[in-house]
Structure formats: structure tokens, C-alpha cells
Amino acid sequence: MLVLVVNCGSSSIKYQVREVDAADGEPQAYTSSMPAINENVPLATATAGVTGGEVITKGLIENIGTSEIKDHTQALEILAQRLDEELGGRTIDAAGHRVVHGGERFSAPVLVNNEIIRAIERLAPLAPLHNPAHALGLRAIQKTWPHMPQVCVFDTAFHRTMPEKAWRYAIPEEMYVMNGMRRYGFHGTSHDYVTGKAAEFLGIPRDQFNAVVAHLGNGASVTAIRHGESFDTSMGYTPLAGLVMGTRCGDLDPSVVTAMLERNPEMTVRELDRILNKESGLEGICGDSDMRAVQQRADSGDEKAQLALEMTAYRLAKYIGGYHVAVGGARALIFTAGIGENSSEFREQVSNELGALGITLDPGANASPEGDVARISTRDSAIEVLVVATDEERAIAEATASLVRERVKG
């Protein structure tokens, strides 16, 4: 089954085509790229590589909503033409969408109909930059491929298993009842995927698996896994809460927000939101949001970069320690996503903060983890430490194929 995996933003579409349940048992992917209509403004990029016999491709359509590509429908029409050429006439069987916010309604992937699209639109106040764009993409595919089944996979769904004591805020009840102000959590598709891979690697039944998963990219979150499910997570009502991130501040005394507005009467709520989401985190501490650049500066003796790394590692270590307690003793600590998979220096720095938990790393294994799942802890480490490669697109493709097949059988 060919599945088009789509992540629709307000001005771009990231996509990938995967064949689920290929002859060799592994998903494959096909290259798909789009030429620039205006050569001075690239409209799309694509990357491809081969790892272990599996072809991996990613594409990006940009500048939607401009004179080059006026809307999502036009972007999908052009994409359909290009995919038809790239796939040699093979037909896309289904589309799987990453949707940021499912609110309290969606706790699992769903087949799309008009009511589902309207529900995603009604959740727009919880994700105003994302859900409206997702709905546009869903409607655009309906128009471009009228008979193609679509599936939505929600970033928040995995965290719907959290108990109320974890997701509830200690604020007046009407703020939750009327406005939905509670902890939702994000990166759920990734946390779910790597949890399953880690449990399988360690030979532990998933429903008996307790762990802490650190999804570390420019956006970062950590999740407490209890009996294979999300028990607590660092992101909250929005992705701003929790860890120190590339440009996001993470946890903050709410009085900092009110004080900023009181002491700067000319500052708007929108401006303050921009500061906390786009100008804070590593960027706010040392003026650089790229972990690789921060690490290089720190290695060369830059004190601000060193402080940024210390703060980021310390915040993460505090969460890991707390979540170790929350799950009743973690069997594994899992690093994943861009920084988690690729920065041996940061993994070491975080682990050095966790000596009280009896965690010890194998320097060689940490420097060069091998395979999609790699053990980087020593044999006598009290908690297994793993590096697990996340693959959200694969998870979305497999969930899509599963639901579509169920519909056919039904």
C-alpha cells in the first residue's frame, strides 16, 4: 500500500511517500520533488538516501499562499502530477496526516470525513498556527483525490492516557471546563514509536515497560512511560512548557509573564508570546538556537554557551529524576530525535547529572551508537540507556494503512 504522509503548515507542506508492507517486509519511500516556478524562490526541496536497503525521501513544498502557489489545493494538484511521474503511474492508496492538536476528543488515529475536519477546525484555539492549516490540507486532498481515504494521527493522542493528577492544573475549575486549559503534551507519535522499539529491543512486554523518553530537537519534551503508556509529559497546554529548547523558554514562573506586561505597558500579548517562543531558550541564553553551534562555542570556552548547555542538561536531568519516581522505577532512559540521536556530548552531560540514579555510560558506545536502537550504558548501569531513532512518518504510514485495511474488511 502506498501512503502519502503529509504535514501541512500554513505556508508549506512536508511530505513523504511510503510503501507499507513491501515484499521485503520493510517500508520503502519514493523520491518526489517539485521544481521552482520562480527559480529565484525555491518552492520545494527533496532529500534522498539509502540505509540498509531502505530508500528514505522527504519533500517540502514552500511559499504556499503566494503568487507562485496560491493555496494548498494548487500545491496538492502540482504535487499529484509530480508524484504520478515519480511513481511511474502507481496510485497513492491513502494519505496520513500529522495533526498537532486532538484536544480531549481524539485519543487514537481516525479515518477522515467532513465532521472530523470540522472538529479539527473547532480545536484551532488550542493550536492556532497548526490546526487551521491541517484542515486546509485535508480539504485540499479531498478535492485533488476525491476518493482517497485519509487518516489523521494526532500529536497529542498518546498522552490521553495520563491520569488527571498529571494533566490537571491547579487553577479555578472553570478555566479548564470553559477554556480547556490543561496539560495536553506533544511529540506523542514519536514517544509512542520509540517506546515500542525500546521495549522490543529489551525483550520486555510493552504493558510491563516503564521508561523515560527524551525527545530532543529544537523543540524538546520528556515523557514518563508507565506500563507502556504516557503517564506524564513535560509539555503542557502548549509546546512552550517543560525543557529548555532552541528558542522556547520551557518552565517559567507565571509571574514573570504578568511582571513583563506590567513593567512594559507598550508590550502586547503577541509580542510577549514571540519572545517566549522565538527568542528564549538557547537563543535567549547565548544568542544561538542551534545545539551544534552552541556545543562548538562551549568547547572553545564560550561561557554563555557553556551556561546554556548546563541549564539545558540540568533541566532535563530534573525531569528524568522526577519521572523515574513517577513510573515506579524506570527500566530505561531513551534518547531520541535530532539532538538525542546525534549529540553524544549532550547525552554525556545529561547522564553525568544522573549519578544518583546509578546511570553510567559506555564512552565508546555513546560516541558511536549503532543501529536504530543502540545500548549506550555500561553493563552495571542501574538503568539501561538507549538511543532510539524515531520515525514519525513510518508510524503515521503504518497507522494509516492499518485503519484503511480495517475499513475495507468491515
N, C-alpha and C positions, 0 to 999 in steps of 0.2 A: 504494500500500500504506500503510495506517495503522499506525504503530508507536507503541506506548506506551513511552516512555523512562522508566525508573524508577531511583531511587537510594534504597534502603531503609536507613534508620538504625534504631537501637534504639527510638526513640520518635517517629519521623517518616518520612514518605515524600515525597520530591520527585518530581514527575512532569511530563511534557510529552508531548503527542501530536503527532506529525509525519506528514505525508503525503510519502512518499519517491517521487520520480519523478512529480511532479504534471504536469499538462498543459503548464505553462509552464516545466518543467524545474527548478523550484526547490521545495525542501521548503516545506510550509506547516505551520502549527500551529493548534490549536483551543483556545479558552479553556475551562478546566474548573476550577470552584471548588466548594468544599463549604461549606455553611452551618454555623455554630457550633451544636452541640447544646446546649451551655450558653453563652448569649450573653455571660457574663462571662469565659469562657475560649475565645478563638477557636481553632477546630480546624484551620482551613485558610485560606490566603491564595492569591490568584492575581493575576498581573500580565499586562497585555497591551499591545502597541504595534504600530505598523505602520512598517516601514522598507523603503523600496524595493519596496513591493508585497508583501512577505513578512510575514505575521502571526506574531508571536512571543508565546508564552504560557508561563508557568511556574506550577505549583501546588505547594502544600505542605500536607500533612495532618500535624497535630501531635497531641500528647497520646495517642499510642498506648500502650496498657498502663495506662490509667486507667479510671475509671468511665464516661467519655464514650465511648471507643473501647477495647474491652478487649484487642484483639490485631490483628496485621497482617491476618488473614483478614477480620475485621469491617471494617477500614479499606478493604480492597480491594473488599468487597461494596458498601459505600457509594459508593466511587469508581466502580465499574462502573455503578451506577444513574445517577449524575450524568453520566458520560461518554455513556451511552446517550441521555440527554436533550439534552446539549450537541451531540452529533454527529448529531442528527436520525435516529437509528436506524441509522446506519452502524456497521459492525462493526470492532473492532480486529483487525488481522490478525496481529500479533506483538508481543511485549514484548522490549525490550532493556534489560539491567540493567548499571549501573556496579557493578563489584565491585572493591574496593580491592586485594585481595591474591590473586595467582595463583601465588605461590611459584615453584618451579622447574618446575612441571608445565605451566603454561599460558603459551604464547607467542603466542597468537592468540585471537580470539573463538571461542566454541564454542556449538553447539546444546545445550540443556539436557536432561538426563534425570536419573533418580534418582541414578545413580552420580556425575554431575557435582556435584550438590547435596551429596552426601556428601563429595566431595573438597574442596569449598569449606569445609565444616564442619571437616574434618581440618586445614585451614590456619588455623583460628581462633587458635592460639597466636601466629601471626605478625601477626594483626590482630584482637585480642580484642574491640575496640569496634565492628568493622565486619563481618567475615565472618559471625558468627552471625546478625546482622540481615539480611544479604543472603540467607542461606539461608532465613530465615523468610519473606522477601518472595517468594522463588522458590516455596516450598511453598504460600504463600497464593494466588499466581496460579494454580498448578496446581489448587487447589480451586475458585477463583472462575471461572476459564476453563479447564476441563479439557483442551480440545483446542487451546488456543492455543500455537503454538511460542514458545519463549523462547530468548534468546541472552544469554550473559554476555560483557561486554567488560571486560578486566582492566586496572586502573591500572598494574600492573607489567609487562604483557606487552611493551610497546615496548622496554623496557630489557633484554630477554633476549638481545639481540644484543651486549651488552657483552662484551669479551674478559675472560678470567679475571684478567689482571693488573689490570683495573679493578674487578671486583666482589669479589675475594678480600680478606679482612682478614688481616693478619699476626699471627694468633693460632693457638694449637695446632689442628692439623687436626681433632681430634675435636670441637671446638666447632662447626666447620662441618658435619662429617659427621653428628654426632648431633643437633645443635640447629638446623641451617640458618642459622647466623649468617654472613651475607654481605651485600653491598650488593645491594638489590633495585631501589630507585628507585621514584618515584611520579609522578603527573601525566602518565603515559605517553600517554594518549589525547590530551591537549592538545598535548604536544610533537610527537607524530606528525602531528596535524592541521595545525598551523601550519608545520611543516617542509614538508609538501606544498604548502601555499598559497604559501609564500615561494619555493620552487623554481620553481613555475609562474609566479609574478609576474616573476621574474628571467630566465625563459627558460632555466633550467639543468636538464638531465635529473636527476631525483632521485638516481639512483645515482652522479652526479658532484658532488653538492651537499654542501659542508662548511659548517657554520654553528655558531653558539652560540645557543641558545634560552633566554631568561629568562622563566619563568612566574612572575609576581609578583602574589600576592594575599596574604591573611592568612597562608596557607601559601605558601611560595615555593621554587622549585627552578630550577636551571640545568642544561642538558644539552648535551654535546658531540655534534654531529651529524657523522658521518664517512660519506661515500658514502650519505647519506640515511638512515642508521640511527643508533640510540643507541650511542655509543662509551663514554661515561662520564656520570655524573649526580651531582648534589650530595647528594640524599637517600640514605639508606643502608638499614640493616636496618629502620629505621622512618623516618617523615617528620620526625623530630626533627633529623637531621643536616643540615649544609650552611649555608645562608644564615641571616642574622638575620631572623626573621619577626615576625609580630604579637605572638605570645605564646610562641614557641619560641626556644630559645637558639641553635640551629644548632650548628656545630662547637665542641667543648669538650674540653679535656684530661680524659681519663677519671679522672685522679687527683683532679679536683675532686669527682667523684661519691663516690669512696671516702673522701676527706677530710671531706666533709659528713656522711657516715654515721658516721665515726669520732669526729668532734667533736660530734656531736649524737646521742647514743645513743638518745634518745627518738624520733628521726625514723624513720619507716617507709619502706620502699622505695616504697610507693604515694604517700606524701606528697612524697618527693623527685621522683618521676615527675611529679606535679602541678605542682610548682614549675618544672621544666624545660620542661614542655609548655604550661602555662597561665599562668605568672606571670613568664616571662622574655621575651627578645626586646625589641621596642619597649616593651612593658609594663614589663619589668624595668628598662630603662634610664631611661625618663622617665615611667612611670606611665600611659601611654596606648597602646593597641594599634592604633588607627585611624590609618592613614597620613595621611589628610586632616587630622585634628586635629593630628597631630604636625607636619605641614608648616605649618599655620596658626600653631602655637605657635612654631616655629622662625623663621618670617617676622617674628614680633613680638618676637624677641630672646630667647626662652627658651633658655638654654644647654643644659639637659638634652635638649630636643627637638632642638637642633642637633647635639649629640653623637650622639643616636640615629640621625639621618639620615646623619651622617658615617660611623658604624660600619657601617650597613647598606649604604651605597653602596660603601665600601671593600671589604667582604667580597665583594660581588658582583663588583666590578672584578677582584679577585684571581682569582676563579673564571673570569671571562671570559678574562683573560690566559692562565691555565693551559690552558684548553680550546682557545684559539686555537692553542697549541702542539700540544695532543693531536691535533687533527684535521689537522695539517699546513698550517695557514693557513686561517682561516675566510673564506668569501666574504661572509657576512652575520652581523650581530648582530640578533636578533629579540626584541622586547619584546612580551609578551602577558599576558593575564589582567587582573584589576581594576586593579592599580597600574600594571602595564606598559602597559596601553592608555590609561589616563586621567591619569596624573601626568606632565605634561611637565617639571615641576620635578625630579622624581626621575630621569627619563631623562637630563636635562641634567647632573645631579650625577654620575651614574654615568659618563656619557661624558667628563666633564671629568677623570676619573681615568684615562682610557684614551688620553691623548695619545700615549704611546709607541707605540701601535698605529696611529697616523695617522688616528684616527677624528675627524671633525668633523661637527657637526650644523648643519642649516639651521634657524635660530631660528624662522622663520615656519612651516615645515613641522612642526617639533616641537611648536609651540604649538597647531596645529590639523591633526592628521593627518586625511586624508580617505579614506573608503572602508574596506573590510575589510582591505586591505593598503595601507599607505602608506609611501613612502620619506621618511625624515626627515633623512638625511645629505646633505651637500653633494656636488657633482659630483666634487670632488677628494678626497673621503674615501677612505682606503685600504681600508676595509671598508664595505660597504653597511649602513646601519642602518634597520631596518623596524619598523613597528608593525603587528602582525597580530592581528585579532580572533579569539579562539579560540571554538569552538563544539563542546564535547564532546558535547552532546546530538545535534547533527547527525551527528557522527562515529559515535556509538552507533547512531542510527537507520539510517544507511546500511550499517553493518556487519551489523546485524540483518537488514535487507531482503536484502542480498546472500546471507547464509547460508541464509535461508529459501527464496529462489528456487533456490539450488543444490540444496537438499533436494528441492524439487518437481521439478526437472529430472531429478534422479537417480532 
